């Protein structure tokens, strides 16, 4: 039995029917040529793996007010592995309709907190997997690493399914330690306090800083009220699209910005256009909460995340000036985090957003949000991957919408592409599919402002066999 960390426990406590706390990945595959029964054979192979290894065999239990992971002695692979087929005509539209519905459903807390769906019926014999895992079990970076580990760089290599592989660095995979003595616990707390307290103090200082300092990093409660900061329902909508990474790198090279800052600027441009279309653009800039991974190297563990707040400059019409303001905002935030030890980064980030919990409970987040939207950038594999011979074509992240944060944008890389995934409350954020049009416009605006429009772009290396691909968008 393993105790959940305070961060992981928070995801358990936060979950409600309208606020599921799981993340997911949607992957699209092309099966090997001349194998029409590939999906059936894959499912039959996976179904033979009746035993799950940590963390996929661990279920949550609540004891004396604390959450623990406990091995599920009655694990049933048939419950977690599910097979679906798209209704005709089997377009991307139907796939996204299914994903939108599945993502609004809670995971069963009496079982390990994950489900794996194999969805067939896409044109050309393609199929998809949609795998969702509770955020208390893994963060986005860990989930992406686990899913990549279940794949191979060679089409001829076959592996077992995700739940049958060994992840030695995940906390639930480690042997339970003997309880610490009181003296050891006090020494450990004192050691942690040396790093934690400066981070807390730094974040508190930011909160009470002066609004007159235009060069200061974005901070809590600078965010204006917006239509994204409302209570949400339990239904979800999902929209996604992939873009050429070399195209976005070219924008960064021309402007002196990082790709991460360019993606923030693209999201800011899309958000500005969406709010203008709904006649709801605040006069003050939107503030984004940007998770920052604290994972070291190839470490695979539970939740290891801090955050920074970024000014999206959505009040600025000029796309290049907007990008410059974003670079200034994130640069100052990153500079501060760079000089902090890992625990100090963690405490600084958590303290910065800690008022969100109180604001959500009291309803104050509607008028005085701590931030307006979450934008995550999760690194992904750069090489072409295969699942038992099926080529992985596209990767899209599906994240979490919460009360007073009705829209979440997550971006992940695969090969020479970046997949943008928009998840939102179906009721609170109407017409989510238009966000894809606005994303296209935001990229084109930056290219025009930088004098790149009309020039030949560096093409992304094809990840799949050339074919006309329908754009992924919301149903």
LOKOL-7922 format. One record per residue (C-alpha): residue number from 1; x, y, z. Coordinates in Angstrom, 3 decimals, padded with zeros to 6 digits. Layout:
N
+-----+----------+----------+----------+
: num :       xx :       yy :       zz :
+-----+----------+----------+----------+
: NUM :        X :        Y :        Z :
...
+-----+----------+----------+----------+
//
This chain:
475
+-----+----------+----------+----------+
: num :       xx :       yy :       zz :
+-----+----------+----------+----------+
:   1 :  000.000 :  000.000 :  000.000 :
:   2 :  001.318 :  003.447 : -000.940 :
:   3 :  000.134 :  006.829 :  000.317 :
:   4 : -000.739 :  009.401 : -002.313 :
:   5 :  001.312 :  012.585 : -002.310 :
:   6 : -000.516 :  015.799 : -001.332 :
:   7 : -000.640 :  016.809 : -005.013 :
:   8 : -002.062 :  013.451 : -006.116 :
:   9 : -004.571 :  013.446 : -003.252 :
:  10 : -005.780 :  016.879 : -004.333 :
:  11 : -006.914 :  015.435 : -007.659 :
:  12 : -008.989 :  012.844 : -005.799 :
:  13 : -010.634 :  015.447 : -003.583 :
:  14 : -011.317 :  017.806 : -006.483 :
:  15 : -013.210 :  015.242 : -008.546 :
:  16 : -017.003 :  015.564 : -008.867 :
:  17 : -019.550 :  014.373 : -011.404 :
:  18 : -019.196 :  017.634 : -013.341 :
:  19 : -015.434 :  017.713 : -012.865 :
:  20 : -013.766 :  014.395 : -013.808 :
:  21 : -010.035 :  014.516 : -013.126 :
:  22 : -008.623 :  012.197 : -015.774 :
:  23 : -006.362 :  012.881 : -018.750 :
:  24 : -006.315 :  010.907 : -021.986 :
:  25 : -004.510 :  010.356 : -025.239 :
:  26 : -006.132 :  009.858 : -028.632 :
:  27 : -003.855 :  008.070 : -031.112 :
:  28 : -004.656 :  007.320 : -034.758 :
:  29 : -003.043 :  004.334 : -036.489 :
:  30 : -002.710 :  002.794 : -039.944 :
:  31 : -002.691 : -001.028 : -039.739 :
:  32 : -000.152 : -003.092 : -041.674 :
:  33 : -000.962 : -003.569 : -045.339 :
:  34 : -002.984 : -006.634 : -046.295 :
:  35 : -004.062 : -007.380 : -042.719 :
:  36 : -007.829 : -006.703 : -042.669 :
:  37 : -008.246 : -008.540 : -039.358 :
:  38 : -005.515 : -006.586 : -037.546 :
:  39 : -007.769 : -004.919 : -034.945 :
:  40 : -009.434 : -008.205 : -033.976 :
:  41 : -006.053 : -009.897 : -033.642 :
:  42 : -004.706 : -006.998 : -031.574 :
:  43 : -007.646 : -007.154 : -029.177 :
:  44 : -007.346 : -010.925 : -028.856 :
:  45 : -003.646 : -010.556 : -028.048 :
:  46 : -004.251 : -007.834 : -025.481 :
:  47 : -007.041 : -009.821 : -023.823 :
:  48 : -004.555 : -012.589 : -022.966 :
:  49 : -002.712 : -010.209 : -020.632 :
:  50 : -004.913 : -010.856 : -017.620 :
:  51 : -002.533 : -009.397 : -015.056 :
:  52 : -001.795 : -005.693 : -014.711 :
:  53 :  001.456 : -004.323 : -013.304 :
:  54 :  001.844 : -001.104 : -011.282 :
:  55 :  000.437 :  001.465 : -011.561 :
:  56 : -002.337 : -000.142 : -013.628 :
:  57 : -003.254 : -002.640 : -010.901 :
:  58 : -003.646 : -000.036 : -008.152 :
:  59 : -006.999 :  001.310 : -006.967 :
:  60 : -007.566 :  004.202 : -004.564 :
:  61 : -008.783 :  003.654 : -000.997 :
:  62 : -009.638 :  006.256 :  001.630 :
:  63 : -008.563 :  005.494 :  005.192 :
:  64 : -008.644 :  007.839 :  008.158 :
:  65 : -009.046 :  010.805 :  005.831 :
:  66 : -005.985 :  009.898 :  003.719 :
:  67 : -005.809 :  008.400 :  000.220 :
:  68 : -003.730 :  005.290 : -000.496 :
:  69 : -003.022 :  003.091 : -003.499 :
:  70 : -003.954 : -000.553 : -002.936 :
:  71 : -003.503 : -003.472 : -005.310 :
:  72 : -006.757 : -004.622 : -006.912 :
:  73 : -006.881 : -008.344 : -006.062 :
:  74 : -009.815 : -008.833 : -008.435 :
:  75 : -008.439 : -007.115 : -011.526 :
:  76 : -010.549 : -007.765 : -014.653 :
:  77 : -008.963 : -006.896 : -017.966 :
:  78 : -012.348 : -007.249 : -019.687 :
:  79 : -013.614 : -004.269 : -017.713 :
:  80 : -010.730 : -001.954 : -018.620 :
:  81 : -010.254 : -002.988 : -022.267 :
:  82 : -013.139 : -001.909 : -024.518 :
:  83 : -013.849 : -002.273 : -028.222 :
:  84 : -015.943 :  000.228 : -030.167 :
:  85 : -016.777 :  000.823 : -033.824 :
:  86 : -017.704 :  004.162 : -035.349 :
:  87 : -021.182 :  004.615 : -036.808 :
:  88 : -021.295 :  005.202 : -040.536 :
:  89 : -019.924 :  007.031 : -042.401 :
:  90 : -017.017 :  006.635 : -039.949 :
:  91 : -015.511 :  010.082 : -040.339 :
:  92 : -013.243 :  011.941 : -037.947 :
:  93 : -016.417 :  013.747 : -036.882 :
:  94 : -017.864 :  010.508 : -035.502 :
:  95 : -014.584 :  009.673 : -033.755 :
:  96 : -014.493 :  013.026 : -031.975 :
:  97 : -018.153 :  012.651 : -030.992 :
:  98 : -017.335 :  009.385 : -029.225 :
:  99 : -014.235 :  010.822 : -027.529 :
: 100 : -016.227 :  013.837 : -026.331 :
: 101 : -018.793 :  011.562 : -024.661 :
: 102 : -016.253 :  009.136 : -023.197 :
: 103 : -014.198 :  011.934 : -021.686 :
: 104 : -017.145 :  013.201 : -019.659 :
: 105 : -017.608 :  009.853 : -017.891 :
: 106 : -016.099 :  009.258 : -014.448 :
: 107 : -013.684 :  006.412 : -013.813 :
: 108 : -014.823 :  003.766 : -011.321 :
: 109 : -012.970 :  004.348 : -008.041 :
: 110 : -013.507 :  000.736 : -006.978 :
: 111 : -011.098 : -000.312 : -009.726 :
: 112 : -007.730 :  000.884 : -011.062 :
: 113 : -008.319 :  004.334 : -012.522 :
: 114 : -007.857 :  003.772 : -016.255 :
: 115 : -009.717 :  002.582 : -019.352 :
: 116 : -008.425 :  001.651 : -022.815 :
: 117 : -010.634 :  001.874 : -025.915 :
: 118 : -009.832 :  000.520 : -029.361 :
: 119 : -012.045 :  002.263 : -031.916 :
: 120 : -012.237 :  001.009 : -035.485 :
: 121 : -014.195 :  002.131 : -038.526 :
: 122 : -012.136 :  005.071 : -039.805 :
: 123 : -011.682 :  005.423 : -043.593 :
: 124 : -008.920 :  003.370 : -045.174 :
: 125 : -009.016 :  000.775 : -042.417 :
: 126 : -007.445 :  003.115 : -039.882 :
: 127 : -008.312 :  002.818 : -036.202 :
: 128 : -007.777 :  004.776 : -033.002 :
: 129 : -007.003 :  004.174 : -029.362 :
: 130 : -008.382 :  006.391 : -026.626 :
: 131 : -006.762 :  005.711 : -023.246 :
: 132 : -007.705 :  007.693 : -020.177 :
: 133 : -005.910 :  007.650 : -016.820 :
: 134 : -006.715 :  009.521 : -013.626 :
: 135 : -004.491 :  012.525 : -012.971 :
: 136 : -003.865 :  011.282 : -009.418 :
: 137 : -002.018 :  008.340 : -010.965 :
: 138 :  000.087 :  010.206 : -013.545 :
: 139 :  000.626 :  013.689 : -014.917 :
: 140 :  000.606 :  014.446 : -018.637 :
: 141 :  004.352 :  014.017 : -019.118 :
: 142 :  004.354 :  010.645 : -017.339 :
: 143 :  001.325 :  009.443 : -019.312 :
: 144 :  002.986 :  010.392 : -022.609 :
: 145 :  006.180 :  008.537 : -021.632 :
: 146 :  004.226 :  005.431 : -020.648 :
: 147 :  002.276 :  005.388 : -023.898 :
: 148 :  005.470 :  005.847 : -025.912 :
: 149 :  007.116 :  003.014 : -023.965 :
: 150 :  004.308 :  000.685 : -025.048 :
: 151 :  005.175 :  001.396 : -028.709 :
: 152 :  008.221 :  000.526 : -030.792 :
: 153 :  010.526 :  002.177 : -033.303 :
: 154 :  010.337 : -000.910 : -035.545 :
: 155 :  007.211 : -002.280 : -037.201 :
: 156 :  008.426 : -005.855 : -036.650 :
: 157 :  008.639 : -005.521 : -032.839 :
: 158 :  005.566 : -006.628 : -030.887 :
: 159 :  004.940 : -005.669 : -027.268 :
: 160 :  002.318 : -006.342 : -024.675 :
: 161 : -000.341 : -003.727 : -023.877 :
: 162 :  000.224 : -000.665 : -021.720 :
: 163 : -000.915 : -002.292 : -018.471 :
: 164 :  001.400 : -005.319 : -018.823 :
: 165 :  004.677 : -003.386 : -018.957 :
: 166 :  006.984 : -002.638 : -016.043 :
: 167 :  007.460 :  001.008 : -015.005 :
: 168 :  010.107 :  000.742 : -012.255 :
: 169 :  010.313 :  004.468 : -011.504 :
: 170 :  006.620 :  004.971 : -010.809 :
: 171 :  005.972 :  005.384 : -007.033 :
: 172 :  003.481 :  002.509 : -006.941 :
: 173 :  006.140 :  000.198 : -008.430 :
: 174 :  008.553 :  000.687 : -005.554 :
: 175 :  008.604 : -001.520 : -002.448 :
: 176 :  006.773 :  000.017 :  000.480 :
: 177 :  009.197 :  001.591 :  002.924 :
: 178 :  009.205 :  000.990 :  006.640 :
: 179 :  007.560 :  003.825 :  008.581 :
: 180 :  009.944 :  006.586 :  009.610 :
: 181 :  010.593 :  007.282 :  013.250 :
: 182 :  009.401 :  010.575 :  014.721 :
: 183 :  012.959 :  011.922 :  014.711 :
: 184 :  013.412 :  010.930 :  011.064 :
: 185 :  010.108 :  012.546 :  010.104 :
: 186 :  011.067 :  015.797 :  011.861 :
: 187 :  014.484 :  015.817 :  010.179 :
: 188 :  012.873 :  015.190 :  006.809 :
: 189 :  010.377 :  018.021 :  007.337 :
: 190 :  013.147 :  020.407 :  008.355 :
: 191 :  015.160 :  019.521 :  005.264 :
: 192 :  012.167 :  019.988 :  002.977 :
: 193 :  011.265 :  023.249 :  004.690 :
: 194 :  014.571 :  024.817 :  003.706 :
: 195 :  013.497 :  024.579 :  000.053 :
: 196 :  009.714 :  024.814 :  000.388 :
: 197 :  009.432 :  027.957 :  002.507 :
: 198 :  011.397 :  030.282 :  000.191 :
: 199 :  009.137 :  029.207 : -002.683 :
: 200 :  006.030 :  029.924 : -000.632 :
: 201 :  007.378 :  033.322 :  000.428 :
: 202 :  008.291 :  034.206 : -003.156 :
: 203 :  004.800 :  033.357 : -004.419 :
: 204 :  003.111 :  035.303 : -001.603 :
: 205 :  005.262 :  038.332 : -002.422 :
: 206 :  004.101 :  038.113 : -006.038 :
: 207 :  000.450 :  038.078 : -004.979 :
: 208 :  000.722 :  041.342 : -003.083 :
: 209 :  002.959 :  043.038 : -005.659 :
: 210 :  002.019 :  046.302 : -007.306 :
: 211 : -000.060 :  046.317 : -010.488 :
: 212 :  001.978 :  049.346 : -011.592 :
: 213 :  005.054 :  047.229 : -012.291 :
: 214 :  004.567 :  046.398 : -015.973 :
: 215 :  007.809 :  044.422 : -016.083 :
: 216 :  006.797 :  042.020 : -013.317 :
: 217 :  005.787 :  038.454 : -014.189 :
: 218 :  002.074 :  037.689 : -014.457 :
: 219 :  000.616 :  036.830 : -011.077 :
: 220 : -002.539 :  035.599 : -009.405 :
: 221 : -005.689 :  037.737 : -009.559 :
: 222 : -004.497 :  039.858 : -012.493 :
: 223 : -006.849 :  037.871 : -014.723 :
: 224 : -010.104 :  039.487 : -015.864 :
: 225 : -013.503 :  037.795 : -015.665 :
: 226 : -014.239 :  035.894 : -018.883 :
: 227 : -016.759 :  033.450 : -020.303 :
: 228 : -014.266 :  030.642 : -019.604 :
: 229 : -014.446 :  031.266 : -015.841 :
: 230 : -017.866 :  029.828 : -015.034 :
: 231 : -019.287 :  026.695 : -013.439 :
: 232 : -019.373 :  023.763 : -015.816 :
: 233 : -021.522 :  020.752 : -016.592 :
: 234 : -020.301 :  017.169 : -016.876 :
: 235 : -020.505 :  017.026 : -020.686 :
: 236 : -017.441 :  017.671 : -022.831 :
: 237 : -016.485 :  018.702 : -026.338 :
: 238 : -013.139 :  017.983 : -027.907 :
: 239 : -011.530 :  019.618 : -030.935 :
: 240 : -008.027 :  019.017 : -032.266 :
: 241 : -005.701 :  019.725 : -035.155 :
: 242 : -002.040 :  019.106 : -035.964 :
: 243 :  000.419 :  021.626 : -037.388 :
: 244 :  003.875 :  021.423 : -038.932 :
: 245 :  006.540 :  021.881 : -036.266 :
: 246 :  009.046 :  023.343 : -038.789 :
: 247 :  006.409 :  025.928 : -039.689 :
: 248 :  006.129 :  027.022 : -036.051 :
: 249 :  009.911 :  026.880 : -035.580 :
: 250 :  010.257 :  029.263 : -038.515 :
: 251 :  007.992 :  031.717 : -036.677 :
: 252 :  010.212 :  031.408 : -033.613 :
: 253 :  013.417 :  031.922 : -035.573 :
: 254 :  012.006 :  035.020 : -037.304 :
: 255 :  010.800 :  036.564 : -034.034 :
: 256 :  013.499 :  035.392 : -031.623 :
: 257 :  010.954 :  033.420 : -029.598 :
: 258 :  010.908 :  029.802 : -028.453 :
: 259 :  008.446 :  027.329 : -029.935 :
: 260 :  006.661 :  027.250 : -026.574 :
: 261 :  006.173 :  031.021 : -026.709 :
: 262 :  005.003 :  030.779 : -030.318 :
: 263 :  002.389 :  028.180 : -029.352 :
: 264 :  001.222 :  030.438 : -026.505 :
: 265 :  000.903 :  033.310 : -028.980 :
: 266 : -001.065 :  031.116 : -031.389 :
: 267 : -003.427 :  030.097 : -028.586 :
: 268 : -003.717 :  033.747 : -027.516 :
: 269 : -004.656 :  034.770 : -031.038 :
: 270 : -007.274 :  032.012 : -031.259 :
: 271 : -008.725 :  032.944 : -027.861 :
: 272 : -008.885 :  036.615 : -028.833 :
: 273 : -010.792 :  035.829 : -032.034 :
: 274 : -013.173 :  033.469 : -030.226 :
: 275 : -013.987 :  036.075 : -027.581 :
: 276 : -014.409 :  038.802 : -030.203 :
: 277 : -016.854 :  036.575 : -032.090 :
: 278 : -018.864 :  036.185 : -028.886 :
: 279 : -018.542 :  039.911 : -028.085 :
: 280 : -016.872 :  038.965 : -024.809 :
: 281 : -013.242 :  040.093 : -025.118 :
: 282 : -012.079 :  041.597 : -021.789 :
: 283 : -010.196 :  044.886 : -021.878 :
: 284 : -007.480 :  043.303 : -019.728 :
: 285 : -005.287 :  040.458 : -021.032 :
: 286 : -006.149 :  036.841 : -020.299 :
: 287 : -003.731 :  035.044 : -017.970 :
: 288 : -002.758 :  031.434 : -018.665 :
: 289 : -001.567 :  028.882 : -016.160 :
: 290 :  001.261 :  026.942 : -017.830 :
: 291 :  002.358 :  023.681 : -016.143 :
: 292 :  006.129 :  023.201 : -015.973 :
: 293 :  007.476 :  019.650 : -015.744 :
: 294 :  009.981 :  018.952 : -012.960 :
: 295 :  010.868 :  015.489 : -014.282 :
: 296 :  014.595 :  014.893 : -014.515 :
: 297 :  015.832 :  013.144 : -017.649 :
: 298 :  014.020 :  009.893 : -018.363 :
: 299 :  012.504 :  009.686 : -014.917 :
: 300 :  008.996 :  008.264 : -014.941 :
: 301 :  007.036 :  008.942 : -011.786 :
: 302 :  003.783 :  010.400 : -010.540 :
: 303 :  002.866 :  014.077 : -010.603 :
: 304 :  006.017 :  016.237 : -010.785 :
: 305 :  004.726 :  019.626 : -011.904 :
: 306 :  005.132 :  023.279 : -011.012 :
: 307 :  003.423 :  026.156 : -012.817 :
: 308 :  004.053 :  029.616 : -014.179 :
: 309 :  001.524 :  032.298 : -015.055 :
: 310 :  001.741 :  033.884 : -018.519 :
: 311 :  000.237 :  037.140 : -019.764 :
: 312 : -001.419 :  036.268 : -023.115 :
: 313 : -001.769 :  039.917 : -024.175 :
: 314 : -005.172 :  039.221 : -025.724 :
: 315 : -006.021 :  042.921 : -025.438 :
: 316 : -003.377 :  043.698 : -028.083 :
: 317 : -004.591 :  043.534 : -031.684 :
: 318 : -001.139 :  043.439 : -033.295 :
: 319 : -000.031 :  039.754 : -033.368 :
: 320 :  003.693 :  040.577 : -033.289 :
: 321 :  003.373 :  042.928 : -030.307 :
: 322 :  001.253 :  040.269 : -028.621 :
: 323 :  004.006 :  037.685 : -029.133 :
: 324 :  006.619 :  040.102 : -027.798 :
: 325 :  004.573 :  040.690 : -024.643 :
: 326 :  004.175 :  036.945 : -024.121 :
: 327 :  007.937 :  036.415 : -024.514 :
: 328 :  008.571 :  039.131 : -021.939 :
: 329 :  006.075 :  037.604 : -019.498 :
: 330 :  007.248 :  033.997 : -019.740 :
: 331 :  010.905 :  035.010 : -019.835 :
: 332 :  010.734 :  036.674 : -016.445 :
: 333 :  008.784 :  033.761 : -014.954 :
: 334 :  011.246 :  031.194 : -016.327 :
: 335 :  014.228 :  033.227 : -015.126 :
: 336 :  012.926 :  033.092 : -011.582 :
: 337 :  012.187 :  029.362 : -011.699 :
: 338 :  015.613 :  028.577 : -013.165 :
: 339 :  017.391 :  029.643 : -009.989 :
: 340 :  015.115 :  027.673 : -007.642 :
: 341 :  015.733 :  024.116 : -006.379 :
: 342 :  013.113 :  021.574 : -007.443 :
: 343 :  011.128 :  021.669 : -004.187 :
: 344 :  011.187 :  025.452 : -004.179 :
: 345 :  009.824 :  025.483 : -007.733 :
: 346 :  007.072 :  023.118 : -006.655 :
: 347 :  006.085 :  025.174 : -003.598 :
: 348 :  006.247 :  028.446 : -005.542 :
: 349 :  003.954 :  027.101 : -008.254 :
: 350 :  001.446 :  025.520 : -005.887 :
: 351 :  001.301 :  028.626 : -003.716 :
: 352 :  000.786 :  030.825 : -006.784 :
: 353 : -002.395 :  028.964 : -007.722 :
: 354 : -003.522 :  027.948 : -004.231 :
: 355 : -006.166 :  030.730 : -004.043 :
: 356 : -007.951 :  028.962 : -006.906 :
: 357 : -009.334 :  026.321 : -004.530 :
: 358 : -010.951 :  028.856 : -002.224 :
: 359 : -012.156 :  030.935 : -005.163 :
: 360 : -013.789 :  027.859 : -006.735 :
: 361 : -015.551 :  026.840 : -003.520 :
: 362 : -016.839 :  030.342 : -002.790 :
: 363 : -017.694 :  031.194 : -006.406 :
: 364 : -015.349 :  034.183 : -006.341 :
: 365 : -013.449 :  032.707 : -009.308 :
: 366 : -016.231 :  033.859 : -011.635 :
: 367 : -015.578 :  037.560 : -010.992 :
: 368 : -011.990 :  037.334 : -009.761 :
: 369 : -010.290 :  034.351 : -011.433 :
: 370 : -006.756 :  033.491 : -010.414 :
: 371 : -006.118 :  032.771 : -014.115 :
: 372 : -008.371 :  032.275 : -017.139 :
: 373 : -007.196 :  029.194 : -018.992 :
: 374 : -004.708 :  026.313 : -018.775 :
: 375 : -002.269 :  025.833 : -021.663 :
: 376 :  000.076 :  022.829 : -021.459 :
: 377 :  002.864 :  021.779 : -023.790 :
: 378 :  003.782 :  018.117 : -023.399 :
: 379 :  006.892 :  016.863 : -025.229 :
: 380 :  006.444 :  013.759 : -027.338 :
: 381 :  008.514 :  011.293 : -029.373 :
: 382 :  010.308 :  012.605 : -032.447 :
: 383 :  010.615 :  009.306 : -034.322 :
: 384 :  007.932 :  007.301 : -036.098 :
: 385 :  006.416 :  004.718 : -033.732 :
: 386 :  004.525 :  001.453 : -034.266 :
: 387 :  002.108 : -000.623 : -032.261 :
: 388 :  002.651 : -004.270 : -033.175 :
: 389 :  003.128 : -003.276 : -036.805 :
: 390 :  000.480 : -000.535 : -036.997 :
: 391 :  001.992 :  002.868 : -037.724 :
: 392 :  001.174 :  005.688 : -035.341 :
: 393 : -000.055 :  008.575 : -037.495 :
: 394 : -001.345 :  011.261 : -035.160 :
: 395 : -001.290 :  012.023 : -031.419 :
: 396 : -003.763 :  014.276 : -029.611 :
: 397 : -003.921 :  015.052 : -025.879 :
: 398 : -007.277 :  015.242 : -024.078 :
: 399 : -007.001 :  017.081 : -020.781 :
: 400 : -009.200 :  018.410 : -017.961 :
: 401 : -011.817 :  021.173 : -017.761 :
: 402 : -012.827 :  022.288 : -014.262 :
: 403 : -015.228 :  024.677 : -012.620 :
: 404 : -014.213 :  028.238 : -013.534 :
: 405 : -011.710 :  026.854 : -016.062 :
: 406 : -014.116 :  025.679 : -018.732 :
: 407 : -011.453 :  025.444 : -021.463 :
: 408 : -008.130 :  023.605 : -021.405 :
: 409 : -005.613 :  023.604 : -024.260 :
: 410 : -002.926 :  020.916 : -024.398 :
: 411 : -000.276 :  020.617 : -027.099 :
: 412 :  001.893 :  017.581 : -027.697 :
: 413 :  004.576 :  016.766 : -030.226 :
: 414 :  005.000 :  013.721 : -032.425 :
: 415 :  007.556 :  013.586 : -035.194 :
: 416 :  007.494 :  016.893 : -037.057 :
: 417 :  004.000 :  017.818 : -035.899 :
: 418 :  002.371 :  019.466 : -032.918 :
: 419 : -001.112 :  018.275 : -032.000 :
: 420 : -003.357 :  020.944 : -030.431 :
: 421 : -006.137 :  019.505 : -028.263 :
: 422 : -008.992 :  021.719 : -027.030 :
: 423 : -011.231 :  020.254 : -024.312 :
: 424 : -014.131 :  022.270 : -022.925 :
: 425 : -017.458 :  022.092 : -021.171 :
: 426 : -020.016 :  021.495 : -023.894 :
: 427 : -022.478 :  023.993 : -022.438 :
: 428 : -020.120 :  026.758 : -021.293 :
: 429 : -017.951 :  027.022 : -024.434 :
: 430 : -020.291 :  026.842 : -027.449 :
: 431 : -018.971 :  026.404 : -030.976 :
: 432 : -015.632 :  024.961 : -029.892 :
: 433 : -014.933 :  023.819 : -033.473 :
: 434 : -014.433 :  027.466 : -034.478 :
: 435 : -011.349 :  027.519 : -032.262 :
: 436 : -009.583 :  025.515 : -034.971 :
: 437 : -010.361 :  028.147 : -037.589 :
: 438 : -009.095 :  030.827 : -035.239 :
: 439 : -005.921 :  028.817 : -034.605 :
: 440 : -005.287 :  028.721 : -038.362 :
: 441 : -005.872 :  032.471 : -038.534 :
: 442 : -003.509 :  033.133 : -035.627 :
: 443 : -000.668 :  031.298 : -037.393 :
: 444 : -001.322 :  033.118 : -040.650 :
: 445 : -001.421 :  036.491 : -038.857 :
: 446 :  001.988 :  035.873 : -037.317 :
: 447 :  003.412 :  034.771 : -040.662 :
: 448 :  002.070 :  037.928 : -042.311 :
: 449 :  003.408 :  040.175 : -039.533 :
: 450 :  006.851 :  038.571 : -039.827 :
: 451 :  006.898 :  038.706 : -043.627 :
: 452 :  006.794 :  034.929 : -043.966 :
: 453 :  003.449 :  034.545 : -045.708 :
: 454 :  003.758 :  033.454 : -049.297 :
: 455 :  007.278 :  032.109 : -048.850 :
: 456 :  007.824 :  028.365 : -049.200 :
: 457 :  007.568 :  026.743 : -045.797 :
: 458 :  009.729 :  023.901 : -044.550 :
: 459 :  007.523 :  020.855 : -044.890 :
: 460 :  007.108 :  018.381 : -042.071 :
: 461 :  008.394 :  014.908 : -042.734 :
: 462 :  005.406 :  012.661 : -043.405 :
: 463 :  004.628 :  010.390 : -040.502 :
: 464 :  002.213 :  008.278 : -042.506 :
: 465 :  001.670 :  007.220 : -046.065 :
: 466 :  000.581 :  010.230 : -048.158 :
: 467 : -003.173 :  010.504 : -048.366 :
: 468 : -005.763 :  013.231 : -048.161 :
: 469 : -006.445 :  013.695 : -044.443 :
: 470 : -009.566 :  015.204 : -043.050 :
: 471 : -008.913 :  017.807 : -040.406 :
: 472 : -009.707 :  016.624 : -036.921 :
: 473 : -012.358 :  018.813 : -035.401 :
: 474 : -015.115 :  018.792 : -032.859 :
: 475 : -018.483 :  017.159 : -033.700 :
+-----+----------+----------+----------+
//
